[in-house]
């Protein structure tokens, strides 16, 4: 099952380009993730109060991974901020914000659309941001975790071209 293109916001203010992608989960995905999490929590409680404590450790570890996956796929958002010399990104897990990570753009930055899923009719893409390191070797600065539509890619590239035309 492929991920639906996210909800995209593009804002160019003359000095920086802000790009935000938010998840767009289907009703079925929401229902399945809520159901699986509730089921696993019920199993954890049942085994804990039933005296089978050792197996609970494995189930709790699985639930932590499933919960992280669920929160990202239900409420995940990533923001990317580009200036002439830096790329910064931050991921939000609904109520939890991860630290902002920034990379210096040495020479220039390129944006490469990447189609991860080649199913017929799927045109959703991720973006790869590349630049050069101190030795003038290409380096991957960041790859989006969420996919966008070709129309949203066009909006982003229009703002990106406007920013780097100056």
Residue frames relative to the residue before (quaternion, step in Angstrom):
aa qw qx qy qz dx dy dz
X 1.0000 0.0000 0.0000 0.0000 0.00 0.00 0.00
X 0.2837 -0.7874 0.5259 0.1517 3.56 -0.69 1.04
X 0.5289 -0.6328 0.4763 0.3048 3.50 -1.22 0.61
X 0.4502 -0.6736 0.5164 0.2773 3.56 -1.01 0.81
X 0.5727 -0.5699 0.4407 0.3912 3.59 -1.09 0.59
X 0.4843 -0.7002 0.4570 0.2578 3.55 -1.01 0.89
X 0.5640 -0.5326 0.4992 0.3860 3.51 -1.42 0.05
X 0.1352 -0.8375 0.5293 0.0112 3.56 -0.60 1.18
X 0.0624 -0.7470 0.6608 0.0381 3.52 -1.18 0.80
X 0.0605 -0.7802 0.6226 0.0039 3.57 -0.89 1.00
X 0.0582 0.7948 -0.5998 0.0717 3.57 -0.84 1.00
X 0.0358 -0.7780 0.6272 -0.0088 3.55 -0.68 1.14
X 0.1402 -0.8382 0.5254 0.0403 3.60 -0.61 1.13
X 0.6982 -0.4586 0.2772 0.4746 3.60 1.19 0.30
X 0.7921 0.2045 -0.1250 0.5614 3.61 1.12 -0.57
X 0.8057 0.0947 -0.0538 0.5822 3.60 1.12 -0.54
X 0.3030 -0.7281 0.5937 0.1600 3.50 -1.26 0.61
X 0.1223 -0.7846 0.6067 0.0363 3.57 -0.70 1.13
X 0.0368 -0.7978 0.5994 -0.0531 3.53 -0.78 1.11
X 0.0142 -0.8151 0.5770 -0.0493 3.59 -0.61 1.15
X 0.0661 -0.7711 0.6330 0.0169 3.56 -0.95 0.97
X 0.0733 -0.7856 0.6141 0.0189 3.57 -0.86 1.00
X 0.5638 -0.6122 0.4312 0.3484 3.57 -1.10 0.67
X 0.1553 -0.7474 0.6394 0.0920 3.51 -1.29 0.54
X 0.0374 -0.8454 0.5326 0.0151 3.60 0.40 1.18
X 0.4683 -0.6516 0.5162 0.2993 3.54 -1.14 0.67
X 0.6599 -0.4944 0.3834 0.4160 3.55 -1.28 0.33
X 0.6490 0.5275 -0.3153 0.4486 3.59 0.97 -0.88
X 0.6518 0.5066 -0.3187 0.4657 3.59 0.95 -0.83
X 0.6340 0.5219 -0.3315 0.4644 3.60 0.94 -0.85
X 0.6705 0.5104 -0.2898 0.4538 3.55 0.85 -1.02
X 0.6777 0.4962 -0.2928 0.4569 3.60 0.87 -0.96
X 0.6892 0.4789 -0.2961 0.4560 3.62 0.86 -0.89
X 0.6382 0.5031 -0.3333 0.4780 3.60 0.96 -0.78
X 0.6569 0.5220 -0.3097 0.4474 3.59 0.92 -0.93
X 0.6856 0.4874 -0.2939 0.4540 3.61 0.84 -0.97
X 0.6575 0.5006 -0.3192 0.4639 3.60 0.97 -0.77
X 0.6534 0.4982 -0.3147 0.4752 3.58 0.92 -0.83
X 0.6426 0.5258 -0.3170 0.4583 3.58 0.99 -0.84
X 0.6856 0.4767 -0.2949 0.4645 3.60 0.86 -0.89
X 0.6306 0.5145 -0.3377 0.4729 3.60 1.00 -0.72
X 0.6340 0.5189 -0.3257 0.4719 3.59 1.03 -0.77
X 0.6495 0.5042 -0.3154 0.4737 3.62 0.98 -0.82
X 0.6281 0.5297 -0.3316 0.4636 3.60 1.00 -0.81
X 0.6725 0.4837 -0.2969 0.4751 3.59 0.89 -0.90
X 0.6457 0.5305 -0.3193 0.4468 3.58 0.96 -0.86
X 0.7010 0.4511 -0.2718 0.4810 3.60 0.87 -0.94
X 0.6264 0.5408 -0.3452 0.4427 3.60 1.03 -0.72
X 0.7489 0.3786 -0.2189 0.4978 3.57 0.82 -0.98
X 0.6339 0.5283 -0.3289 0.4592 3.59 1.26 -0.27
X 0.5478 -0.6627 0.3692 0.3528 3.57 1.29 0.02
X 0.5653 0.5515 -0.4094 0.4567 3.61 1.18 0.33
X 0.0298 -0.8838 0.4668 -0.0146 3.55 0.63 1.21
X 0.6341 0.5718 -0.3520 0.3835 3.61 0.98 -0.76
X 0.6738 0.4928 -0.2987 0.4625 3.60 0.89 -0.89
X 0.5564 0.6248 -0.3811 0.3934 3.57 1.17 -0.56
X 0.5944 0.5813 -0.3691 0.4155 3.61 1.05 -0.69
X 0.6742 0.4821 -0.2927 0.4767 3.59 0.94 -0.84
X 0.6653 0.4941 -0.3027 0.4707 3.55 0.97 -0.85
X 0.6281 0.5204 -0.3347 0.4718 3.61 1.01 -0.73
X 0.6379 0.5154 -0.3325 0.4657 3.60 0.96 -0.82
X 0.6579 0.4918 -0.3084 0.4799 3.59 0.95 -0.82
X 0.6485 0.5244 -0.3190 0.4502 3.59 0.98 -0.82
X 0.6154 0.5369 -0.3507 0.4584 3.61 1.02 -0.75
X 0.6689 0.4843 -0.2993 0.4779 3.59 0.92 -0.87
X 0.6656 0.4944 -0.3023 0.4702 3.59 0.93 -0.88
X 0.6412 0.5242 -0.3276 0.4548 3.58 1.00 -0.77
X 0.6433 0.5077 -0.3205 0.4751 3.59 0.97 -0.83
X 0.6442 0.5113 -0.3069 0.4789 3.59 0.94 -0.90
X 0.6713 0.5135 -0.2947 0.4459 3.58 0.91 -0.93
X 0.6696 0.4934 -0.3074 0.4623 3.58 0.84 -0.96
X 0.6487 0.5075 -0.3264 0.4637 3.61 0.95 -0.82
X 0.7395 0.4353 -0.2458 0.4507 3.60 0.81 -0.97
X 0.6804 0.4526 -0.2951 0.4951 3.59 1.22 -0.30
X 0.8390 0.1648 -0.0296 0.5177 3.58 0.89 -0.93
X 0.4109 0.7671 -0.4317 0.2374 3.61 1.27 -0.05
X 0.0121 0.7607 -0.6478 0.0400 3.50 -1.16 0.81
X 0.0570 -0.7683 0.6340 0.0670 3.53 -1.10 0.69
X 0.1466 -0.7756 0.6101 0.0690 3.53 -1.04 0.86
X 0.1180 -0.7669 0.6300 0.0319 3.50 -1.06 0.89
X 0.0679 -0.7801 0.6216 0.0211 3.54 -0.92 0.95
X 0.1013 -0.7929 0.6007 0.0160 3.53 -0.79 1.10
X 0.0270 -0.7235 0.6883 0.0451 3.51 -1.12 0.79
X 0.7300 -0.4129 0.2776 0.4686 3.59 -1.22 0.00
X 0.8272 0.2365 -0.1075 0.4982 3.61 1.02 -0.69
X 0.7715 0.2689 -0.1997 0.5409 3.65 1.19 0.11
X 0.1624 -0.7120 0.6698 0.1338 3.49 -1.35 0.47
X 0.0243 -0.7871 0.6162 -0.0161 3.57 -0.80 1.03
X 0.0028 0.7909 -0.6118 -0.0154 3.54 -1.10 0.63
X 0.0595 -0.7692 0.6357 0.0246 3.51 -1.28 0.53
X 0.2094 -0.7650 0.5971 0.1200 3.55 -1.05 0.78
X 0.1836 -0.7668 0.6103 0.0762 3.54 -1.06 0.89
X 0.1729 -0.7555 0.6250 0.0931 3.55 -0.96 0.94
X 0.7463 -0.3571 0.2031 0.5237 3.57 0.60 1.12
X 0.8394 0.0047 0.0568 0.5405 3.57 -0.07 -1.31
X 0.7104 0.4218 -0.2362 0.5115 3.61 1.25 -0.28
X 0.1582 -0.7787 0.6030 0.0713 3.57 -0.81 1.07
X 0.3081 -0.7193 0.5891 0.2016 3.55 -0.93 0.87
X 0.6527 -0.5296 0.3672 0.3983 3.57 -1.21 0.39
X 0.5048 -0.6158 0.5108 0.3242 3.55 -1.19 0.61
X 0.1211 -0.7714 0.6214 0.0646 3.55 -0.95 0.91
X 0.0909 -0.8098 0.5796 0.0080 3.57 -0.88 0.98
X 0.1143 -0.7726 0.6229 0.0444 3.51 -1.19 0.74
X 0.4366 -0.6824 0.5267 0.2577 3.53 -1.07 0.79
X 0.2728 -0.7200 0.6155 0.1688 3.53 -1.05 0.85
X 0.2955 -0.8100 0.4842 0.1486 3.57 -0.35 1.25
X 0.8284 0.1318 -0.0371 0.5431 3.58 0.69 -1.00
X 0.7404 -0.2290 0.2074 0.5969 3.53 0.69 -1.13
X 0.2960 -0.7235 0.5830 0.2213 3.55 -1.28 0.09
X 0.1623 -0.7588 0.6251 0.0840 3.53 -1.10 0.82
X 0.2091 -0.7483 0.6159 0.1305 3.55 -1.14 0.69
X 0.0873 -0.8102 0.5795 -0.0070 3.54 -0.64 1.18
X 0.3117 -0.7317 0.5671 0.2141 3.61 -0.71 0.99
X 0.1107 -0.8025 0.5862 0.0048 3.56 -0.91 0.97
X 0.1920 -0.7727 0.5980 0.0918 3.58 -0.63 1.15
X 0.2170 -0.8151 0.5299 0.0881 3.53 -0.32 1.29
X 0.7645 0.2868 -0.1362 0.5611 3.56 1.11 -0.72
X 0.1629 -0.8308 0.5294 0.0553 3.57 -0.49 1.17
X 0.2680 0.7598 -0.5456 0.2304 3.60 1.08 0.59
X 0.6133 -0.5648 0.4024 0.3780 3.55 -1.11 0.65
X 0.8259 0.2310 -0.1877 0.4788 3.54 -0.89 0.98
X 0.6090 0.5456 -0.3696 0.4414 3.61 1.19 -0.24
X 0.0474 -0.8228 0.5661 -0.0188 3.55 -0.51 1.20
X 0.3955 0.7252 -0.4767 0.3007 3.59 1.27 0.11
X 0.0651 -0.8192 0.5697 -0.0120 3.56 -1.02 0.82
X 0.3449 -0.6607 0.6191 0.2476 3.48 -1.38 0.37
X 0.3362 -0.7248 0.5574 0.2258 3.55 -1.25 0.30
X 0.1751 -0.7502 0.6300 0.0977 3.54 -1.04 0.85
X 0.1855 -0.7700 0.6047 0.0846 3.57 -0.85 1.04
X 0.0181 -0.8137 0.5799 -0.0360 3.57 -0.59 1.17
X 0.0213 -0.7571 0.6528 0.0107 3.52 -1.25 0.61
X 0.5042 -0.6172 0.4948 0.3463 3.57 -1.22 -0.53
X 0.3978 -0.6957 0.5397 0.2577 3.56 -1.13 0.66
X 0.7688 -0.3740 0.2612 0.4482 3.57 -1.33 -0.10
X 0.6952 0.4478 -0.2626 0.4972 3.60 1.18 -0.55
X 0.5006 -0.6818 0.3888 0.3653 3.56 1.35 0.29
X 0.4387 0.6573 -0.4747 0.3876 3.59 1.15 0.71
X 0.5174 -0.6373 0.4561 0.3435 3.62 -0.96 0.73
X 0.0310 -0.7916 0.6101 -0.0145 3.56 -1.03 0.83
X 0.4029 -0.6942 0.5493 0.2325 3.54 -1.06 0.87
X 0.2532 -0.7906 0.5405 0.1368 3.60 -0.47 1.18
X 0.7895 -0.1555 0.1640 0.5706 3.56 0.87 -0.95
X 0.1121 -0.7440 0.6525 0.0902 3.53 -1.25 0.59
X 0.4613 -0.6870 0.4781 0.2942 3.57 -0.78 0.96
X 0.4175 -0.6954 0.5303 0.2468 3.54 -1.13 0.70
X 0.7278 0.3787 -0.2078 0.5327 3.56 1.14 -0.69
X 0.4137 -0.7132 0.5137 0.2373 3.55 -1.15 0.62
X 0.2009 -0.7580 0.6092 0.1179 3.54 -1.28 0.52
X 0.5443 -0.6093 0.4685 0.3360 3.55 -1.29 0.32
X 0.6432 -0.5110 0.3864 0.4195 3.61 -1.19 0.31
X 0.6260 0.5348 -0.3438 0.4516 3.62 1.04 -0.69
X 0.6713 0.4774 -0.2940 0.4848 3.60 0.97 -0.82
X 0.5895 0.5446 -0.3603 0.4755 3.57 1.13 -0.62
X 0.6359 0.5322 -0.3208 0.4577 3.59 0.99 -0.80
X 0.6437 0.5108 -0.3163 0.4740 3.60 1.00 -0.82
X 0.6586 0.5075 -0.3098 0.4611 3.56 0.94 -0.90
X 0.6825 0.4905 -0.2955 0.4543 3.59 0.82 -0.98
X 0.6005 0.5506 -0.3601 0.4544 3.59 1.05 -0.65
X 0.6857 0.4510 -0.2776 0.4993 3.61 0.90 -0.89
X 0.6209 0.5443 -0.3323 0.4558 3.60 1.03 -0.79
X 0.6684 0.4901 -0.2919 0.4774 3.60 0.90 -0.93
X 0.6300 0.5329 -0.3255 0.4617 3.57 1.04 -0.78
X 0.6664 0.5075 -0.3016 0.4554 3.58 0.96 -0.85
X 0.7687 0.3695 -0.2035 0.4808 3.59 0.85 -0.93
X 0.5101 0.6265 -0.4334 0.3993 3.62 1.24 0.10
X 0.6120 0.5819 -0.3450 0.4096 3.58 1.20 -0.45
